[in-house]
């Protein structure tokens, strides 16, 4: 026992995977509501890592693994970006031997270990009645695993890529799109001054929403996305024409980090993989930039056009949430609490067609959410289709209906 006194019940919250703006508002929403209605809330630190590393001894110092959440704690953090609970990409069901906590190494010494039994025991030791994981499909897939093991799980979707299936919206997406547009507008002045082609690498491992929406909003002339292998010659021709027809003599392309040259493969920054088997992407933007420069003379009367290459990366991930990523997390947090009160576990809160709802958490492991190329992406012009907006979802192609 930990000394945490039970009231109506204890809710544990964690944030896993990459940080995004909007996580702290979601944590705040759950905590404020739960505390007012007689529940206790604890924050599990560093994603699934904190609950894995707990030492089940009242005398042990577990302050690095969890904390009791009060109104004062979450009110201060709720206005800020990132996650004050910290995060990780820990996967307890596939824990490398080197990452097994020191006090468990005698019992778990295989190359990869399933620490799920320890996670469940630790939740029981903390007297946790309900668990709210906030994350992308990797974090939530383990939440689904725990639900099947008998844990009362209610999930909240977040990811910059907006690619969690079952929902039109994931926490962090709006701020990502907003920042992408802002940063593109900032960098276009340099592109115009030097009459160059501006290449911006954006998030999007498997789904191209973070490139599509800013392009549709007018931030870029073209975009290339993971769902369609692009022809670099076609892209070069289009961008040269865009530049030469622009009075300011520049053009812009957004390149998803998971985009693939026709006949090629994804570009990785190193050979390391995270706990979910994902190698770190990075570098496709620089490759596209160099190819555009090398090929530009073919479509520009033999004269080479220089490029500017910039990876937006953490610049769209950091900082405070925008309005949507302050409001939606508040609603998601309250909806998650509503489900707990109803006893509706094994659910994920969602936005569908502009309305809040919930779906079975299994959706995160049973389907994929990708850009519908035939409907939303013009493969000849390498940009979004702009037609028939009537009765479309709020974020247009970001629905998996």
ABEGO torsion letter per residue (X at the ends): XAGBBBBAEBBBBBBBEBBBBGAAAAAAAAAAAAAAAGBBBBBBBGEAAAAAABBBBAABBAAAABBBBBAAAAAAAAABBEBAAEBBABBAABBBAAABBAAAAAABABABBBAAAAAAAAAAAAGBABBBBBBBAAAAAAAAAAAAAGBBBBBBBBEAAGABBGBABBBGAAAAAAAAAAAAAAAAAAAAAAGBBBBBBBBGAABAAAAAAAAAAGABABBBBAABBBBAAAAAAAAAAAAAABAAGBBBBBBBAABBBBGBBBBBABABBBAAGBBBBEGAAAAAAAAAAAAAAAAAGGBBBBBBBBBAEAAAABEBBBAAAAAAAAAAAAAAAAAAAAGBBGBBBBBBGGBBBBBBAAAAAABBBBBBAAAABBAAAGBBBBBGABGBBAAGAABAX
